């Protein structure tokens, strides 16, 4: 039962595809009631989870928008788990016109919004004496990335630091905050991009489920003494 999430309620932000979609399915398969959030409500995913015997509700939100965030948190109710995967990774050049605005957009989605989400859910978790928060970073935040731009790299590096800040404050109330740092994963975000597989010791991109299961582990009772860790799930790109 160390991996059971029965009677736990999980909010997955960025559930509409890729790693978020598979993570939602894994959490539901372990017994969690999942609240699925994306810019387009992932209703088809919620229907699939329900058809498999799970519990899921799909919500639409732009998490950069305060009113949207408040609405989904109100509808979600008391939460045991927050998994934040929403991210944007523009494939532009920092010399492009308007790049400063793009930088602001990346920071807003990849760093500011998870900070605000954590700030909203942690007090309730602390009051109940149990909580798990997993923020999905990137090997880009550790090493400067394989192909990502500086805005994405900076946002993920900041997210890794945020994990440790939150973990110090949540740990005493059994609110465990951790992160996961994937490398290039076979999702729509990097489809068609020139990933140099020779820089990955395993010689291939990860599959979404290979990131989803470590996320689920960090949400489970099996990870009850892991706090403030950035779990490297990147095929050996970073060995620290």
N, C-alpha and C positions, 0 to 999 in steps of 0.2 A: 504493500500500500504506500510505499515511499514516494511513488510517482502519481498517486491519485490526487486529482483536483476536484473531487466530488464536493458539492455545496460551496465551491468558490465561484466568485463572479469576476470575470475578466473583461477589461476594456482593451480592445486591440485597435490602435490608431494607425491607419494605413493598411487596412484589411482587404482592400479592393483587388489586390493582385500580388504576384511574386511571393516574396518571403512572408508578407503579412497574411495572404490568403492561406498558405499552407500552415502557418503558425496557428491561425484561428481553428483550422480543422484538427490539428494536433491537440490543442488545448481542450476543444470540445470532446475529442475522443478520450481524453483523460478524465472527463466528467465535469469540466467547468461550464458554467453558463457564460456564453460569450456575447459581448456587445461589440458589433462590427461597425467601424467608423471609417468613412472615406469621403472624398469630395462628391462622389456619386454613391449613394447608398448601395452596399453590396448585397442586394436582396437575393440574387441567385445563389450566392454562397450561403446565406442564412437558410435558404430552402434546402440546399444539399445537406447541410449539417442536420437540419430537422429530419430530413428523410433518412438519415443514418442513425436517428435516435437521439441526437443531441439537442441542446437548447441554444438558440441564437436569435438575436434581433439585429437588424441592419438600420443604421442611422446615417444621414447625410450631414456633413459638416465641413466647413473650412476652418481648421483649427487655429489659423492665424486670427480669425475673427472672434473677438471676446464673446459676443452674443451667441455665436454658434457653440463655442466651448461650454458656456454656461448651460445651454440648452441640452447638450448631450450628457453632461454630467448630472443634470437634474433628472433626465429620463433614465439614465443608467442606474441610478440609485447607489447604495453603499457598495463600494468596490473593494475586492481583496487583491486584485492584480491589475497593473497597468503595463501594457507593452506598447512602446512607442516606436513605430517603424516609418512613419511618414517622412519623406525626404524628397528633395529635388536636387538634381545634378545636371546643371546646364552644360552643354558642350560648346562653350564659347571661348573667346580669347579675352584676356583682361585688358587688351588694347582696343577692344571694340567700343564704339559709341554706346553710351548708356549702361556700361558695365557696372558702374557704381549702384545703379538701381537693382540690377540683377543680384549683386552681392547682398544687398539689403533683403531681397526676397529669400535668398538661400538661408541667411541667418535667421530670418523670421520663422521659416518652416522647420529647419533642421535643428535649431538650438533654442530660440526664444519660446516657441510653442511647447516643446517638452518641458522646459523649465516651468512654464505657467501651468501645465497639466499636473506636474508633480506637486507644485505648490497647492493646487486645489485638492488633490486626493490624499496627500500624506496625513493631514490632521485627522481625518476619519479613520484611516488605517491605524494610526498611532493610538487613537482612543479605543479601538477594538483589540489592540495588541497583536495584530497580524497583518502583514502586507508584503507584497512583492512588486517591485518596479524593475523592469528591464528596458533599457534604452539601447537601441541598435545603432552603433557607431560604424566604424569602418577602419580597415587597415590604412586607409588614407590619413586618418587622424593620428596614426602611430608613426608612419614612415614617410608621409608626404604623398602617398598614393602611387598607383601604377599609371593611371591615365587621367585622373580627375583634376579639375581646376582648383585654383587657390581658395575660392570661396567655399567649395565643398570640403576641402581639406581643413580649412580653419573651423568650419562648423562642426565637423566630426571630432577634431581635436578638442574643441570646447565641450562637446558632449561628453567625451571621456573624462575630462576634468570635473564636469558637473556630476557625473556618477559618484565620484569620490566625495564631493562636497555633500551631496544628499545622503550618501551612505553613512557618513559620520553622524548626521543628525537623526537619521531614521533608525539606526541600529539599536539604540537603547530601548526603543519601543517595539522591537521585533518587526520593523519595516525594513526589509533588506533590499538594497538598491544595487544593481549590477548592470553590466553592459556586455554586449557581444560585438566583436569586430570582424565582420566578414571581409574577404577580398572580393574579387570579381565573381558575381553570382549570375547564373544563367536566367536572367529576367529581362523584361522589356526595357529596363533602364539602360542596359549596356548592349542591347541587341545591335549587331553590326559594328560595334566599336572595336578598335584594333588592340585587343588584349594580348600582351606578349606572354604566352603560356610558359616560355622558358624561364620566366621569373617566378613561377609557382612550382615548388618542388614536386607537388603531386601531378603537375603537368596538365591540369584541366581547371575549368571554372567549377565552382560548387553548384550543386543543385539546391533549390529553395528548401527542400526538406532537410538538407544537411545543416542548415542554419536554424530551421524551425525547431528541431528537436533539442538542441542546446538551449534555445530560449525557453522552451517548456521545462527543461531540467531546472533552470534557474528559478522558475516559478513554483517548483514543486517542493514538498517536504524533504526530498533527498538533498536539496541544496541549503539546508537550514543553518549552515555555518559558513556560508559564502556571502561576504559583504564587501562591497566596494571594488569588486574584481571586474576587469575588462577581459572577457574570455575570448582568446584568439581562435577563431574558426576560419582559417584562411589558407589551408593547404600547405602551411609551412612558410608562407611569405614572411611572417614575423615570428621570430622565436625568442621571446623575452620572458 
